[in-house]
């Protein structure tokens, strides 16, 4: 393998011409602390490294903004920016997925760069509201081109709101160059939202326990699964920042009793500001994995003094789904995984997929995360784990050749590259068959990993049929279970308690029709 270990740092063959990259790849050695095994991260992209990062505009619009469900999301700039951030993460919603179906752009051309595009922007805003008269809310996203020519988006938004008093517009000034990666855009939109919109709507408080669910984007229904648990505990979810969240609900965040934070990397900024400005405490939770999720529900229960309600949910869900999780764990034990999702899943998943699924994490990486993401990820990984910051495609291929993982959990672009070298992948950003949060969701995740690793197609993919001496297919077709169960004991193979996933294809829609218990409110 054409890599060289320098102390604990790894020099990729393809990056020898970029010596700065040595600081961005580290193998965790025996007894090493974070001071020894931490690659440098969240720095400006090194010229020539062909980074696959997104920009700050992408981080604001694609990650944070557009999961908001009842909003026209319009980009003021070239149409390519908009198409690049049109929904690929499956941020579903309970209003017929309005935010997934449409994307809007002012479609700035060269003439607008020369003469200005403010008139064009106003025209597009009015046209969009007329095209969708049922939608009265809008977010405008700044891009590099219109930021450089100095278009005053805020002034145009104010003009429109004066002329159309029934609408409300939020302006996000986060052009692509506003940070070293999309993470810079997370910060921009967090602070802009609390500065412009929080506190401008007064909500109806219907319960004694009121939360904002922050840093949750409802990928394939994650938010709806978690909100189901909260409602079963008698908790009012005032707003979700921002998956399946409503614009006006998010304007009322200042009235919550607690901020429950899921993705600390993308949304801790607004939680911290809500604490400073309104005194709302922050509680970090984790919706992935049986134990982390159970611990999270207990923490919320303890905060509100309703631990018994949390315990009842945990006991019910674990009894229902643990035998199915264990069925997959027996068959995934020892399989090697590259955990390359970026962001908070790096550390949300690193330890729990080993502990609860039996997988062995051999590498972690992030393209846009901060040092804190990598610190938490490496701390939860074992000796020999390769940690990489902002790898490019060639470095990723070298790492796969060296590590020889059984599966990679990553995004679409590196995932499709991995498939070309016969490494199966699951989409860690948009999921394959999610949701993956919740007790049932974690079993769905294990099922998808199992299906990917043991797919019968891998029996054929290694045969080069172009060669004259190509081997004949002599073993016959073998199913996933025939491949996975060969070395299992009879006790495990024939267990009457362990079973495969028995949930339905759609585990979310039924939650929207669910009725919840009415808990008596405290007097005074």
LUMTI-215071 format. One record per residue (C-alpha): residue number from 1; residue in three letters; z, x, y. Coordinates in pm, whole numbers, plus 50000, padded with zeros to 5 digits. Each point is the difference from the previous one (the first is absolute). Example, Ala and Ser with C-alpha at 12.3 -4.5 7.8 and 13.67 -1.06 7.14 Angstrom:
<atoms>
[atom 1,'ALA',[50780,51230,49550]]
[atom 2,'SER',[49934,50137,50344]]
</atoms>
This chain:
<atoms>
[atom 1,'UNK',[50000,50000,50000]]
[atom 2,'UNK',[49895,50142,50334]]
[atom 3,'UNK',[50328,49961,50186]]
[atom 4,'UNK',[50251,50266,50087]]
[atom 5,'UNK',[50375,49952,50028]]
[atom 6,'UNK',[50150,50184,50295]]
[atom 7,'UNK',[50377,49963,49972]]
[atom 8,'UNK',[50021,49623,49959]]
[atom 9,'UNK',[49691,49941,50213]]
[atom 10,'UNK',[49663,49925,49849]]
[atom 11,'UNK',[49673,50142,50126]]
[atom 12,'UNK',[49702,49789,49902]]
[atom 13,'UNK',[49678,50183,49922]]
[atom 14,'UNK',[49801,49767,50223]]
[atom 15,'UNK',[50235,50064,50292]]
[atom 16,'UNK',[50012,50382,49994]]
[atom 17,'UNK',[49789,50001,50314]]
[atom 18,'UNK',[50269,49790,50170]]
[atom 19,'UNK',[50316,50210,49953]]
[atom 20,'UNK',[50209,49748,50196]]
[atom 21,'UNK',[49972,49762,49706]]
[atom 22,'UNK',[50240,50220,49800]]
[atom 23,'UNK',[50284,49839,50195]]
[atom 24,'UNK',[49897,49652,49887]]
[atom 25,'UNK',[50032,50024,49621]]
[atom 26,'UNK',[50322,50087,49816]]
[atom 27,'UNK',[50115,49991,49638]]
[atom 28,'UNK',[50367,49908,49964]]
[atom 29,'UNK',[50174,50281,49813]]
[atom 30,'UNK',[50317,50005,49797]]
[atom 31,'UNK',[50306,49952,50219]]
[atom 32,'UNK',[49795,49991,50317]]
[atom 33,'UNK',[50124,49802,50299]]
[atom 34,'UNK',[49789,49810,50248]]
[atom 35,'UNK',[50000,50311,50217]]
[atom 36,'UNK',[49807,50182,49725]]
[atom 37,'UNK',[49774,49724,49868]]
[atom 38,'UNK',[49888,49813,50311]]
[atom 39,'UNK',[49638,50025,50116]]
[atom 40,'UNK',[49927,49970,50367]]
[atom 41,'UNK',[49889,49653,50101]]
[atom 42,'UNK',[49904,49766,50282]]
[atom 43,'UNK',[49815,50274,50188]]
[atom 44,'UNK',[49661,49994,50163]]
[atom 45,'UNK',[49720,50017,49745]]
[atom 46,'UNK',[49887,50358,49936]]
[atom 47,'UNK',[49634,50044,50101]]
[atom 48,'UNK',[49779,50038,49696]]
[atom 49,'UNK',[50236,49836,49753]]
[atom 50,'UNK',[49796,49675,49989]]
[atom 51,'UNK',[50306,49778,50019]]
[atom 52,'UNK',[49983,49645,49867]]
[atom 53,'UNK',[50262,49877,50246]]
[atom 54,'UNK',[49961,49689,50208]]
[atom 55,'UNK',[50049,49998,50377]]
[atom 56,'UNK',[50272,49854,50221]]
[atom 57,'UNK',[49786,49694,50074]]
[atom 58,'UNK',[49973,49940,49626]]
[atom 59,'UNK',[50376,50030,49962]]
[atom 60,'UNK',[50059,49743,50273]]
[atom 61,'UNK',[49734,49746,49908]]
[atom 62,'UNK',[49941,50036,49628]]
[atom 63,'UNK',[50355,50071,49884]]
[atom 64,'UNK',[50225,49815,50244]]
[atom 65,'UNK',[49807,49752,50212]]
[atom 66,'UNK',[49754,49805,49794]]
[atom 67,'UNK',[50236,49875,49728]]
[atom 68,'UNK',[50120,49759,50275]]
[atom 69,'UNK',[49848,49679,49877]]
[atom 70,'UNK',[49932,49765,50295]]
[atom 71,'UNK',[49834,50247,50234]]
[atom 72,'UNK',[49651,50100,50110]]
[atom 73,'UNK',[50003,50379,49965]]
[atom 74,'UNK',[49730,50147,50223]]
[atom 75,'UNK',[49913,50367,50046]]
[atom 76,'UNK',[49867,50113,50335]]
[atom 77,'UNK',[49755,50268,49901]]
[atom 78,'UNK',[49706,50083,49772]]
[atom 79,'UNK',[49951,49766,49709]]
[atom 80,'UNK',[50050,50281,49747]]
[atom 81,'UNK',[50369,50027,50086]]
[atom 82,'UNK',[50048,49634,49919]]
[atom 83,'UNK',[49812,50008,49671]]
[atom 84,'UNK',[50192,50309,49890]]
[atom 85,'UNK',[50326,49808,50040]]
[atom 86,'UNK',[49887,49661,49871]]
[atom 87,'UNK',[50244,49882,49737]]
[atom 88,'UNK',[49983,50203,49680]]
[atom 89,'UNK',[50372,49982,49925]]
[atom 90,'UNK',[50011,49633,49897]]
[atom 91,'UNK',[50257,49895,50258]]
[atom 92,'UNK',[49997,49639,49885]]
[atom 93,'UNK',[50158,49712,50192]]
[atom 94,'UNK',[50098,49637,49950]]
[atom 95,'UNK',[49755,49871,50263]]
[atom 96,'UNK',[49691,50045,49784]]
[atom 97,'UNK',[49980,50373,50075]]
[atom 98,'UNK',[49855,49957,50349]]
[atom 99,'UNK',[50068,50363,50091]]
[atom 100,'UNK',[49808,50124,49695]]
[atom 101,'UNK',[49686,49798,50057]]
[atom 102,'UNK',[49899,50109,50347]]
[atom 103,'UNK',[49983,50315,50207]]
[atom 104,'UNK',[49919,50021,50369]]
[atom 105,'UNK',[49858,50272,50224]]
[atom 106,'UNK',[49860,50025,50349]]
[atom 107,'UNK',[49725,50221,49852]]
[atom 108,'UNK',[49996,50254,50282]]
[atom 109,'UNK',[49667,50180,50046]]
[atom 110,'UNK',[49892,50306,50201]]
[atom 111,'UNK',[49929,49792,50312]]
[atom 112,'UNK',[50357,49873,50000]]
[atom 113,'UNK',[50134,50354,49978]]
[atom 114,'UNK',[49798,50084,50310]]
[atom 115,'UNK',[50065,49686,50206]]
[atom 116,'UNK',[50328,49870,49854]]
[atom 117,'UNK',[50076,49731,49745]]
[atom 118,'UNK',[50265,49780,50164]]
[atom 119,'UNK',[49757,49714,50064]]
[atom 120,'UNK',[49885,50021,49640]]
[atom 121,'UNK',[50362,49986,49881]]
[atom 122,'UNK',[50082,49687,50198]]
[atom 123,'UNK',[49685,49828,49876]]
[atom 124,'UNK',[50088,50084,49639]]
[atom 125,'UNK',[50360,49877,50034]]
[atom 126,'UNK',[49888,49661,50130]]
[atom 127,'UNK',[49725,49971,49737]]
[atom 128,'UNK',[50246,50075,49719]]
[atom 129,'UNK',[50249,49736,50114]]
[atom 130,'UNK',[49719,49744,50030]]
[atom 131,'UNK',[49868,50087,49654]]
[atom 132,'UNK',[50345,49941,49847]]
[atom 133,'UNK',[50169,49737,50220]]
[atom 134,'UNK',[50288,49959,49754]]
[atom 135,'UNK',[50111,50360,50064]]
[atom 136,'UNK',[50183,50056,50329]]
[atom 137,'UNK',[50121,50356,49953]]
[atom 138,'UNK',[49816,50334,50022]]
[atom 139,'UNK',[50061,50372,49969]]
[atom 140,'UNK',[49764,50243,50175]]
[atom 141,'UNK',[49982,50354,49859]]
[atom 142,'UNK',[49893,50293,50212]]
[atom 143,'UNK',[49762,50256,49847]]
[atom 144,'UNK',[49910,50356,50100]]
[atom 145,'UNK',[49681,49908,50182]]
[atom 146,'UNK',[50147,49739,50233]]
[atom 147,'UNK',[50319,50198,50053]]
[atom 148,'UNK',[49795,50298,50121]]
[atom 149,'UNK',[49805,49795,50253]]
[atom 150,'UNK',[50320,49840,50129]]
[atom 151,'UNK',[49944,49628,49940]]
[atom 152,'UNK',[50306,49804,50117]]
[atom 153,'UNK',[50058,49778,49699]]
[atom 154,'UNK',[50335,49875,50127]]
[atom 155,'UNK',[49845,49870,50320]]
[atom 156,'UNK',[49727,49816,49811]]
[atom 157,'UNK',[50257,49845,49766]]
[atom 158,'UNK',[50204,49877,50297]]
[atom 159,'UNK',[49687,49848,50157]]
[atom 160,'UNK',[49919,49805,49686]]
[atom 161,'UNK',[50357,49875,49956]]
[atom 162,'UNK',[49999,49872,50359]]
[atom 163,'UNK',[49673,49816,49941]]
[atom 164,'UNK',[50102,49878,49651]]
[atom 165,'UNK',[50377,49936,50017]]
[atom 166,'UNK',[50012,49870,49643]]
[atom 167,'UNK',[49920,50345,49855]]
[atom 168,'UNK',[50208,50315,49973]]
[atom 169,'UNK',[49863,50353,49965]]
[atom 170,'UNK',[50162,50323,49883]]
[atom 171,'UNK',[49844,50334,50099]]
[atom 172,'UNK',[50034,50303,49773]]
[atom 173,'UNK',[49900,50322,50174]]
[atom 174,'UNK',[49970,50227,49698]]
[atom 175,'UNK',[49666,50184,50008]]
[atom 176,'UNK',[49916,50220,49706]]
[atom 177,'UNK',[50107,50320,50175]]
[atom 178,'UNK',[50351,49865,50076]]
[atom 179,'UNK',[50157,50198,49714]]
[atom 180,'UNK',[49920,50248,49721]]
[atom 181,'UNK',[49950,49717,49751]]
[atom 182,'UNK',[50035,49625,49957]]
[atom 183,'UNK',[50376,50042,50007]]
[atom 184,'UNK',[49974,50056,50375]]
[atom 185,'UNK',[49851,49653,50026]]
[atom 186,'UNK',[50296,49850,49814]]
[atom 187,'UNK',[50228,50126,50273]]
[atom 188,'UNK',[49773,49880,50280]]
[atom 189,'UNK',[49973,49641,49881]]
[atom 190,'UNK',[50373,49977,49914]]
[atom 191,'UNK',[50105,50095,50350]]
[atom 192,'UNK',[49725,49798,50169]]
[atom 193,'UNK',[50103,49684,49815]]
[atom 194,'UNK',[50366,50021,50095]]
[atom 195,'UNK',[49912,50088,50359]]
[atom 196,'UNK',[49748,49721,50046]]
[atom 197,'UNK',[50093,49711,49772]]
[atom 198,'UNK',[50347,50006,49845]]
[atom 199,'UNK',[50232,49761,50181]]
[atom 200,'UNK',[49725,49775,50137]]
[atom 201,'UNK',[50060,49715,49750]]
[atom 202,'UNK',[50329,49837,49903]]
[atom 203,'UNK',[50010,49900,49632]]
[atom 204,'UNK',[50177,49720,49819]]
[atom 205,'UNK',[50290,50143,49800]]
[atom 206,'UNK',[50055,49793,49686]]
[atom 207,'UNK',[50252,50208,49806]]
[atom 208,'UNK',[50299,50230,50020]]
[atom 209,'UNK',[49811,50304,49870]]
[atom 210,'UNK',[49689,50096,50196]]
[atom 211,'UNK',[49784,50310,49944]]
[atom 212,'UNK',[49684,50168,50114]]
[atom 213,'UNK',[49812,50141,49701]]
[atom 214,'UNK',[49845,50317,50143]]
[atom 215,'UNK',[49744,50243,49862]]
[atom 216,'UNK',[49853,49754,49749]]
[atom 217,'UNK',[49628,49919,49993]]
[atom 218,'UNK',[49964,49743,49720]]
[atom 219,'UNK',[49759,50198,49785]]
[atom 220,'UNK',[49887,49746,49739]]
[atom 221,'UNK',[50316,49797,50073]]
[atom 222,'UNK',[50277,50263,50012]]
[atom 223,'UNK',[50158,49834,50304]]
[atom 224,'UNK',[49997,49655,49845]]
[atom 225,'UNK',[50173,50129,49688]]
[atom 226,'UNK',[50277,50162,50202]]
[atom 227,'UNK',[50039,49704,50237]]
[atom 228,'UNK',[50045,49782,49692]]
[atom 229,'UNK',[50310,50202,49908]]
[atom 230,'UNK',[50133,49980,50356]]
[atom 231,'UNK',[49956,49622,50014]]
[atom 232,'UNK',[50171,49962,49664]]
[atom 233,'UNK',[50293,50183,50157]]
[atom 234,'UNK',[50006,49759,50295]]
[atom 235,'UNK',[49859,50252,50248]]
[atom 236,'UNK',[49770,49892,50283]]
[atom 237,'UNK',[49711,50242,50047]]
[atom 238,'UNK',[49935,49980,50373]]
[atom 239,'UNK',[49694,50226,49993]]
[atom 240,'UNK',[49816,50249,49786]]
[atom 241,'UNK',[49865,50309,50170]]
[atom 242,'UNK',[49717,49941,49925]]
[atom 243,'UNK',[49872,49880,49659]]
[atom 244,'UNK',[49951,49622,49991]]
[atom 245,'UNK',[50181,50003,50335]]
[atom 246,'UNK',[49922,49768,50289]]
[atom 247,'UNK',[49943,50126,50353]]
[atom 248,'UNK',[50260,49772,50158]]
[atom 249,'UNK',[50250,50066,49722]]
[atom 250,'UNK',[49978,50369,50080]]
[atom 251,'UNK',[50063,49926,50367]]
[atom 252,'UNK',[50341,49864,49893]]
[atom 253,'UNK',[50123,50310,49815]]
[atom 254,'UNK',[50286,50045,50249]]
[atom 255,'UNK',[50199,49711,49848]]
[atom 256,'UNK',[50042,50139,49649]]
[atom 257,'UNK',[50340,50105,49866]]
[atom 258,'UNK',[49858,50285,49789]]
[atom 259,'UNK',[49682,50204,49977]]
[atom 260,'UNK',[49909,50054,49635]]
[atom 261,'UNK',[49767,50301,49992]]
[atom 262,'UNK',[49765,50070,49709]]
[atom 263,'UNK',[49748,50263,50116]]
[atom 264,'UNK',[50199,50238,50218]]
[atom 265,'UNK',[49698,50214,50079]]
[atom 266,'UNK',[49797,49727,50168]]
[atom 267,'UNK',[50263,49781,50163]]
[atom 268,'UNK',[50332,50175,50053]]
[atom 269,'UNK',[49909,50038,50367]]
[atom 270,'UNK',[50025,49630,50078]]
[atom 271,'UNK',[50321,49970,49796]]
[atom 272,'UNK',[50158,50279,50199]]
[atom 273,'UNK',[49897,49840,50329]]
[atom 274,'UNK',[50130,49659,49892]]
[atom 275,'UNK',[50334,50165,49927]]
[atom 276,'UNK',[50012,50173,50338]]
[atom 277,'UNK',[49880,49705,50209]]
[atom 278,'UNK',[50148,49704,49811]]
[atom 279,'UNK',[50271,50148,49778]]
[atom 280,'UNK',[49832,49891,49675]]
[atom 281,'UNK',[50107,50227,49710]]
[atom 282,'UNK',[49748,50155,49761]]
[atom 283,'UNK',[50021,49994,49620]]
[atom 284,'UNK',[49744,50197,49795]]
[atom 285,'UNK',[49900,49844,49668]]
[atom 286,'UNK',[49758,50061,49714]]
[atom 287,'UNK',[49804,49724,49828]]
[atom 288,'UNK',[49853,50222,49724]]
[atom 289,'UNK',[50177,50040,49668]]
[atom 290,'UNK',[50278,49804,49833]]
[atom 291,'UNK',[50294,50214,50111]]
[atom 292,'UNK',[49885,50072,50357]]
[atom 293,'UNK',[49919,49633,50053]]
[atom 294,'UNK',[50328,49883,49849]]
[atom 295,'UNK',[50192,50248,50216]]
[atom 296,'UNK',[49811,49877,50306]]
[atom 297,'UNK',[50079,49633,49937]]
[atom 298,'UNK',[50365,50093,49945]]
[atom 299,'UNK',[50011,50189,50332]]
[atom 300,'UNK',[49859,49702,50188]]
[atom 301,'UNK',[50243,49772,49818]]
[atom 302,'UNK',[50292,50225,50094]]
[atom 303,'UNK',[49894,50003,50366]]
[atom 304,'UNK',[50011,49622,50017]]
[atom 305,'UNK',[50286,49950,49753]]
[atom 306,'UNK',[49784,49821,49742]]
[atom 307,'UNK',[50005,50254,49719]]
[atom 308,'UNK',[50032,49723,49742]]
[atom 309,'UNK',[49661,49856,50095]]
[atom 310,'UNK',[49837,50341,49968]]
[atom 311,'UNK',[50163,50058,49662]]
[atom 312,'UNK',[49877,49667,49865]]
[atom 313,'UNK',[49639,50086,50092]]
[atom 314,'UNK',[50024,50351,49856]]
[atom 315,'UNK',[50148,49880,49671]]
[atom 316,'UNK',[49734,49731,49962]]
[atom 317,'UNK',[49706,50226,50083]]
[atom 318,'UNK',[50113,50297,49790]]
[atom 319,'UNK',[50059,49781,49696]]
[atom 320,'UNK',[49651,49852,50039]]
[atom 321,'UNK',[49800,50317,50065]]
[atom 322,'UNK',[50186,50304,49862]]
[atom 323,'UNK',[49874,49958,49638]]
[atom 324,'UNK',[49645,50012,50132]]
[atom 325,'UNK',[50059,50308,50213]]
[atom 326,'UNK',[50153,50177,49701]]
[atom 327,'UNK',[49696,49915,49784]]
[atom 328,'UNK',[49786,50202,50239]]
[atom 329,'UNK',[50256,50277,50043]]
[atom 330,'UNK',[49991,50074,49628]]
[atom 331,'UNK',[49625,50048,50021]]
[atom 332,'UNK',[49989,50191,50331]]
[atom 333,'UNK',[50273,50250,49916]]
[atom 334,'UNK',[49903,50354,50100]]
[atom 335,'UNK',[49662,49912,50151]]
[atom 336,'UNK',[49923,50219,50302]]
[atom 337,'UNK',[49926,49842,50335]]
[atom 338,'UNK',[49881,50134,50335]]
[atom 339,'UNK',[50173,49791,50263]]
[atom 340,'UNK',[49757,50023,50289]]
[atom 341,'UNK',[50047,49677,50198]]
[atom 342,'UNK',[50100,50141,50337]]
[atom 343,'UNK',[50266,49842,50217]]
[atom 344,'UNK',[50322,49853,49871]]
[atom 345,'UNK',[49884,49928,49644]]
[atom 346,'UNK',[50018,50376,49950]]
[atom 347,'UNK',[50378,49975,49989]]
[atom 348,'UNK',[50041,49632,49912]]
[atom 349,'UNK',[49832,50068,49665]]
[atom 350,'UNK',[50071,50367,49925]]
[atom 351,'UNK',[50328,49962,49811]]
[atom 352,'UNK',[49985,49641,49879]]
[atom 353,'UNK',[49672,50025,49808]]
[atom 354,'UNK',[50160,50284,49804]]
[atom 355,'UNK',[50329,49821,49944]]
[atom 356,'UNK',[49867,49651,49926]]
[atom 357,'UNK',[49651,50065,49858]]
[atom 358,'UNK',[50045,50339,49836]]
[atom 359,'UNK',[49716,50163,50194]]
[atom 360,'UNK',[50015,50364,50111]]
[atom 361,'UNK',[49907,50065,50364]]
[atom 362,'UNK',[49811,50330,50014]]
[atom 363,'UNK',[49878,49983,50360]]
[atom 364,'UNK',[50067,49820,50326]]
[atom 365,'UNK',[49799,50004,50320]]
[atom 366,'UNK',[49963,49833,50334]]
[atom 367,'UNK',[49709,49998,50243]]
[atom 368,'UNK',[50181,49872,50306]]
[atom 369,'UNK',[50371,49996,49923]]
[atom 370,'UNK',[50269,50183,50191]]
[atom 371,'UNK',[50227,50271,49868]]
[atom 372,'UNK',[50256,49734,49918]]
[atom 373,'UNK',[49762,49833,49754]]
[atom 374,'UNK',[49939,50324,49814]]
[atom 375,'UNK',[50368,50093,50009]]
[atom 376,'UNK',[50097,49676,49828]]
[atom 377,'UNK',[49711,50022,49756]]
[atom 378,'UNK',[50067,50359,49892]]
[atom 379,'UNK',[50374,49936,49977]]
[atom 380,'UNK',[49929,49728,49744]]
[atom 381,'UNK',[49759,50212,49792]]
[atom 382,'UNK',[50077,50255,49733]]
[atom 383,'UNK',[49927,50369,49958]]
[atom 384,'UNK',[49632,50095,49993]]
[atom 385,'UNK',[49880,49713,50219]]
[atom 386,'UNK',[49710,50091,50227]]
[atom 387,'UNK',[50040,49866,50355]]
[atom 388,'UNK',[49696,49999,50229]]
[atom 389,'UNK',[49964,49896,50363]]
[atom 390,'UNK',[49664,49862,50116]]
[atom 391,'UNK',[49785,50122,49706]]
[atom 392,'UNK',[49626,49975,50015]]
[atom 393,'UNK',[49773,49896,49714]]
[atom 394,'UNK',[49942,50351,49865]]
[atom 395,'UNK',[50372,50082,49997]]
[atom 396,'UNK',[50065,49675,49822]]
[atom 397,'UNK',[49747,50087,49730]]
[atom 398,'UNK',[50155,50343,49949]]
[atom 399,'UNK',[50342,49844,49970]]
[atom 400,'UNK',[49876,49750,49741]]
[atom 401,'UNK',[49841,50279,49797]]
[atom 402,'UNK',[50326,50195,50003]]
[atom 403,'UNK',[50241,49712,49937]]
[atom 404,'UNK',[49790,49790,49761]]
[atom 405,'UNK',[50180,49672,50077]]
[atom 406,'UNK',[49960,49688,49790]]
[atom 407,'UNK',[49966,49783,50310]]
[atom 408,'UNK',[49995,50024,50379]]
[atom 409,'UNK',[50150,49743,50238]]
[atom 410,'UNK',[49811,50032,50327]]
[atom 411,'UNK',[49751,49842,50239]]
[atom 412,'UNK',[49641,49905,49936]]
[atom 413,'UNK',[49828,50316,50121]]
[atom 414,'UNK',[50199,50259,49801]]
[atom 415,'UNK',[50027,49750,49714]]
[atom 416,'UNK',[49626,49970,49958]]
[atom 417,'UNK',[49970,50380,50007]]
[atom 418,'UNK',[50265,50026,49728]]
[atom 419,'UNK',[49807,49758,49780]]
[atom 420,'UNK',[49705,50241,50006]]
[atom 421,'UNK',[50214,50260,49826]]
[atom 422,'UNK',[50130,49742,49751]]
[atom 423,'UNK',[50341,49939,50157]]
[atom 424,'UNK',[50072,49626,50024]]
[atom 425,'UNK',[50148,49875,50325]]
[atom 426,'UNK',[50182,49701,50143]]
[atom 427,'UNK',[49961,49900,50361]]
[atom 428,'UNK',[50338,50080,50151]]
[atom 429,'UNK',[49905,49857,50340]]
[atom 430,'UNK',[49844,49663,49920]]
[atom 431,'UNK',[50108,49973,49633]]
[atom 432,'UNK',[49784,49902,49708]]
[atom 433,'UNK',[50175,49683,49876]]
[atom 434,'UNK',[50306,49965,50222]]
[atom 435,'UNK',[50238,49916,50145]]
[atom 436,'UNK',[50206,50298,49884]]
[atom 437,'UNK',[50326,49921,50183]]
[atom 438,'UNK',[50270,49791,49839]]
[atom 439,'UNK',[50118,50001,49642]]
[atom 440,'UNK',[49687,49834,49863]]
[atom 441,'UNK',[49784,50212,50228]]
[atom 442,'UNK',[50144,50320,49858]]
[atom 443,'UNK',[49899,49884,49651]]
[atom 444,'UNK',[49650,49924,50131]]
[atom 445,'UNK',[49988,50356,50133]]
[atom 446,'UNK',[50105,50141,49661]]
[atom 447,'UNK',[49738,49782,49832]]
[atom 448,'UNK',[49726,50129,50231]]
[atom 449,'UNK',[50103,50360,49936]]
[atom 450,'UNK',[50000,49937,49626]]
[atom 451,'UNK',[49659,49831,50012]]
[atom 452,'UNK',[49853,50287,50201]]
[atom 453,'UNK',[50132,50279,49780]]
[atom 454,'UNK',[49910,49834,49670]]
[atom 455,'UNK',[49671,49842,50101]]
[atom 456,'UNK',[49758,50031,49706]]
[atom 457,'UNK',[49729,50115,50238]]
[atom 458,'UNK',[50161,50346,50002]]
[atom 459,'UNK',[49903,50034,49633]]
[atom 460,'UNK',[49636,49992,50110]]
[atom 461,'UNK',[50014,50170,50340]]
[atom 462,'UNK',[50038,50350,49853]]
[atom 463,'UNK',[49683,49983,49795]]
[atom 464,'UNK',[49695,50158,50161]]
[atom 465,'UNK',[49717,49796,49854]]
[atom 466,'UNK',[49739,50217,50174]]
[atom 467,'UNK',[50063,50285,49759]]
[atom 468,'UNK',[49798,50030,49681]]
[atom 469,'UNK',[50315,50073,49802]]
[atom 470,'UNK',[50208,49720,50151]]
[atom 471,'UNK',[50275,49901,49757]]
[atom 472,'UNK',[49957,49670,49823]]
[atom 473,'UNK',[50242,49718,50062]]
[atom 474,'UNK',[50175,50002,49666]]
[atom 475,'UNK',[50348,49863,50054]]
[atom 476,'UNK',[49903,49647,50092]]
[atom 477,'UNK',[50129,49801,50293]]
[atom 478,'UNK',[50375,50025,50064]]
[atom 479,'UNK',[50190,49764,50225]]
[atom 480,'UNK',[50258,50104,50259]]
[atom 481,'UNK',[50286,49916,49769]]
[atom 482,'UNK',[49846,50191,49709]]
[atom 483,'UNK',[49982,50303,50230]]
[atom 484,'UNK',[50350,49962,50142]]
[atom 485,'UNK',[50197,49907,49689]]
[atom 486,'UNK',[49891,50269,49756]]
[atom 487,'UNK',[50305,50224,50046]]
[atom 488,'UNK',[50260,49730,50057]]
[atom 489,'UNK',[50275,49928,49751]]
[atom 490,'UNK',[49977,49685,49790]]
[atom 491,'UNK',[50309,49867,50178]]
[atom 492,'UNK',[49831,50021,50338]]
[atom 493,'UNK',[49658,49893,49879]]
[atom 494,'UNK',[50139,49691,49826]]
[atom 495,'UNK',[50276,49916,50246]]
[atom 496,'UNK',[50074,49629,50038]]
[atom 497,'UNK',[50153,50045,50347]]
[atom 498,'UNK',[49749,50225,50176]]
[atom 499,'UNK',[49681,49831,50111]]
[atom 500,'UNK',[49696,50047,50223]]
[atom 501,'UNK',[49970,49837,50340]]
[atom 502,'UNK',[50006,49622,49972]]
[atom 503,'UNK',[49960,49905,50366]]
[atom 504,'UNK',[49695,49831,50142]]
[atom 505,'UNK',[49700,50138,50182]]
[atom 506,'UNK',[50123,49853,50328]]
[atom 507,'UNK',[50372,50048,50046]]
[atom 508,'UNK',[50003,49924,50374]]
[atom 509,'UNK',[49845,49660,50072]]
[atom 510,'UNK',[50272,49814,49810]]
[atom 511,'UNK',[50264,50153,50229]]
[atom 512,'UNK',[49848,49820,50300]]
[atom 513,'UNK',[50088,49662,49846]]
[atom 514,'UNK',[50350,50094,49891]]
[atom 515,'UNK',[50305,49804,50117]]
[atom 516,'UNK',[50311,50197,50091]]
[atom 517,'UNK',[50370,49913,49985]]
[atom 518,'UNK',[50164,49872,50317]]
[atom 519,'UNK',[50315,50202,50063]]
[atom 520,'UNK',[50269,49849,50217]]
[atom 521,'UNK',[50018,50163,50342]]
[atom 522,'UNK',[50322,50138,50138]]
[atom 523,'UNK',[50160,49803,50282]]
[atom 524,'UNK',[50031,50198,50323]]
</atoms>
